[in-house]
Amino acid sequence: ARQRLVHQVAGFQAEAFTPPAPLSDADSAGEIALTLARSGRQLKVARGRSLLESLEAQGIKPKHGCRMGICNSCTCDRVSGTTRHLRTGEMQSETAQPVRICVSAPTTDLTLDL
């Protein structure tokens, strides 16, 4: 489509996405301890499942919007721990860095500024 339309349609733009990397058993099995720093609440959540889904399953309703990692409404800071971006497979562990909880899954015990 890109090759055919690029010369026929003025301002033609295309976008492509790569499917998420598959989870290994180590990335998706078991549970981790999630601490919500503001409330001090400690939870057990599934490794490999988005943080947003895990929080909602426990009756917590964090701010969110698109559920695809685009709008950044669900972003909060990481205090400690490591997460895996569910779309890219990228591991992130830097403290005080924003985490989009709708597209991030915990891989280690984790503390979020929530």
Secondary structure, DSSP 8 states (H G I E B T S, - for coil): -HHHHTTTSTT-------------HHHHSSEEEEEETTTTEEEEEETTS-HHHHHHHTT-----SSSSSSS-TTEEEEEE--EEETTT--EE--TT-EEETTSEEESS-EEE--
